[in-house]
Amino acid sequence: MQRFATLLFLTGLLFLLSVITGVLPFGSPPMLVGQAIQSAAIGETGSANIVTAVVLGYRGIDTLGELSILFAAATAGGLVLGKHKISNQQKKNEAGFIFKSASDLLFPLLIVTGLYIVLHGHITPGGGFQGGVILATAFFLPVLARPAEALNHVGLSIVEGLSGTAFIVIGLLGLVDGGSFLQPLLDKGTAGDLLSAGTLPLLYLAVGLKVGAELAGLLSVLNQDDENVAVTANGRINDT
């Protein structure tokens, strides 16, 4: 069955590639949409990173949909797995000295790196999604090193809720005076400067905090569930 599924997938992929390369002008200029965005994005948004202009400006509603999907996935994961109490056995399963020391050392470095990538997403490659993953890693590493010190899920929920609300509020402010949802506001500044692109850096900050909080919470719940399964299995082995 697995071989048949693999063969079916490869056949479909080859068919799709043959249709695309044979019928559509794949990669042939002029790329009308791409050229139009590339020529107008810096002037309209003030963002030196064209990807940021597309993600938060031209297709900002799609980005909001992606955040909603991530929120739904994290919420569903938490509801399915539920909350688990930390057992005495789990408290004993702390990592070794090297791992704990490394997590303590990496925590501030990952925080700074994550925030840097988030706040510079409009002028360099990166942004809220990439920086948010790094922030989630920063808060999850100490949990791996010390399972008894679980994350504060209430605090994560507050950060996630406020950042999501901020994203929507900034988007709604663009509707004032007949504008568009998520239309860049404030002074666009000089493209390439840190203080540029209007509200786009604020949107990326909201995205980074929201993604970081959701992923950190989900990883923490998954880790607790795995720990409880391991402890239960170990107890059964000892009983037998």
C-alpha positions in Angstrom: 0.0 0.0 0.0 2.8 2.4 0.9 4.5 1.7 -2.5 1.3 2.3 -4.3 0.8 5.6 -2.5 4.4 6.7 -3.3 3.9 5.7 -7.0 0.6 7.6 -7.2 2.2 10.7 -5.6 5.1 10.7 -8.0 2.8 10.2 -11.0 0.7 13.1 -10.0 3.8 15.3 -9.4 5.2 14.5 -12.8 1.9 15.2 -14.4 1.6 18.5 -12.6 5.1 19.6 -13.6 4.5 18.6 -17.2 1.4 20.6 -17.4 3.0 23.7 -15.8 6.1 23.6 -17.9 4.3 22.7 -21.1 1.2 25.0 -20.9 2.1 27.9 -18.6 4.9 30.4 -19.3 6.7 29.2 -16.2 9.2 31.8 -15.1 9.0 33.7 -18.3 8.9 37.5 -18.2 7.1 39.7 -17.9 5.9 38.7 -14.4 3.2 41.4 -14.3 2.1 41.0 -10.6 5.6 40.6 -9.2 7.0 43.5 -11.2 4.1 45.8 -10.2 4.6 45.0 -6.5 8.4 45.3 -6.7 8.2 48.7 -8.3 5.5 50.1 -6.0 6.0 48.4 -2.6 8.8 50.6 -1.2 7.0 53.8 -2.1 3.6 52.6 -0.8 4.8 50.8 2.4 8.3 52.2 3.1 9.5 48.6 3.7 12.9 47.7 2.2 12.0 44.0 2.5 9.4 43.4 -0.3 8.4 40.2 1.4 7.2 42.1 4.5 5.2 44.5 2.3 3.5 41.5 0.7 2.9 39.6 3.9 1.6 42.5 6.0 0.3 44.9 3.3 -0.8 43.4 0.1 -2.0 40.1 1.6 -2.4 41.1 5.2 -5.8 39.3 5.5 -4.2 36.0 4.4 -1.6 36.5 7.2 -4.4 37.1 9.7 -5.9 33.8 8.5 -2.6 32.0 9.0 -2.5 33.3 12.6 -6.0 32.1 13.1 -5.1 28.6 11.9 -2.1 28.5 14.2 -4.3 29.6 17.1 -6.9 27.0 16.3 -4.2 24.3 16.1 -2.6 25.3 19.4 -6.0 25.5 21.1 -7.1 22.1 19.8 -3.8 20.5 20.8 -4.2 21.9 24.4 -7.8 20.7 24.7 -7.0 17.2 23.4 -4.0 16.7 25.6 -5.4 18.5 28.6 -3.4 19.5 31.7 -1.2 17.1 33.6 0.2 17.4 37.1 3.9 17.1 37.5 4.7 13.9 39.3 7.6 13.3 41.7 9.2 11.1 39.1 9.2 13.9 36.6 10.8 16.2 39.1 13.7 13.8 39.3 14.0 13.6 35.5 15.9 16.9 35.2 18.6 17.2 32.6 22.3 17.1 33.4 24.4 20.0 34.4 25.6 20.7 30.9 22.1 20.9 29.4 20.8 23.1 32.3 23.7 25.4 32.1 23.4 25.6 28.3 19.7 26.4 28.5 20.4 29.2 31.0 23.1 30.6 28.8 21.0 30.4 25.6 17.8 31.8 27.0 18.9 35.5 26.9 20.7 35.0 23.6 17.6 33.5 22.0 15.4 36.2 23.3 17.7 38.9 21.9 18.0 37.1 18.5 14.3 36.5 18.3 13.4 40.1 19.0 16.1 41.3 16.6 14.7 39.2 13.8 11.1 40.4 14.6 11.9 44.1 14.8 14.2 44.0 11.7 11.7 42.1 9.5 10.9 45.1 7.4 14.5 45.8 6.4 16.2 42.4 6.5 15.0 38.8 5.8 13.1 37.5 8.7 10.0 38.8 10.6 7.3 37.8 13.0 6.9 34.1 12.1 10.7 33.3 12.1 11.4 35.4 15.2 8.4 34.0 17.0 9.7 30.4 16.6 13.0 31.5 18.1 11.2 33.1 21.0 9.2 29.9 21.6 12.4 27.9 21.6 13.9 30.3 24.2 11.1 29.6 26.6 10.8 25.9 25.8 14.5 25.0 26.4 14.3 25.6 30.2 11.3 23.3 30.3 13.3 20.5 28.7 16.1 21.1 31.2 13.8 21.3 34.2 10.5 19.6 33.6 9.2 20.5 37.0 9.3 24.2 36.1 6.4 24.4 33.7 5.5 27.4 31.7 3.0 29.9 32.9 0.2 29.2 30.5 -1.9 32.0 31.9 0.8 34.5 31.0 1.2 33.0 27.6 -2.5 33.3 27.0 -2.5 36.9 27.9 0.4 37.7 25.6 -1.2 35.7 22.8 -4.6 37.4 23.3 -3.1 41.0 23.5 -0.9 40.5 20.5 -3.7 39.1 18.4 -6.0 42.0 19.4 -3.2 44.5 18.6 -2.9 43.1 15.1 -6.6 43.4 14.4 -6.8 46.9 16.0 -4.0 48.2 13.9 -5.7 46.7 10.8 -9.0 48.4 11.7 -7.3 51.7 12.2 -6.5 51.6 8.5 -10.2 51.8 7.7 -10.3 55.3 9.2 -10.9 58.0 6.5 -11.9 55.5 3.9 -8.6 53.5 4.0 -8.1 49.8 3.7 -7.8 47.1 6.3 -4.1 46.8 7.4 -3.2 49.8 5.3 0.2 51.0 6.5 -0.1 54.0 8.8 2.3 56.5 10.4 5.3 58.0 8.7 6.9 55.6 6.2 10.3 57.1 6.9 13.4 56.2 4.8 13.4 52.7 3.4 16.2 50.7 5.0 16.1 52.6 8.3 14.9 50.8 11.5 12.2 53.5 12.1 10.5 53.1 8.7 7.6 51.3 7.1 5.0 52.9 9.3 2.9 50.3 11.3 4.4 47.2 9.6 7.1 46.7 12.3 4.3 46.9 14.9 2.3 44.3 13.1 5.4 42.0 12.9 6.0 42.5 16.6 2.4 41.4 17.3 2.9 38.4 15.0 6.1 37.4 16.7 4.7 37.6 20.2 1.5 35.7 19.1 3.4 32.9 17.3 6.0 32.6 20.1 3.3 32.4 22.9 1.3 29.8 21.0 4.2 27.6 20.0 5.8 27.7 23.4 2.5 26.7 25.1 1.9 23.9 22.6 5.4 22.5 22.9 5.1 22.6 26.7 1.8 20.7 26.7 3.3 18.1 24.3 6.3 17.7 26.5 4.3 17.2 29.6 2.1 14.6 27.8 5.2 12.7 26.7 6.7 12.9 30.2 3.5 11.5 31.7 3.4 8.7 29.2 7.0 7.8 29.9 6.3 7.8 33.7 3.2 5.7 33.3 5.1 3.2 31.1 8.0 3.1 33.6 5.6 2.4 36.5 4.0 -0.5 34.6 7.3 -2.0 33.9 8.3 -1.7 37.6 5.0 -3.3 38.6 5.5 -6.3 36.4 
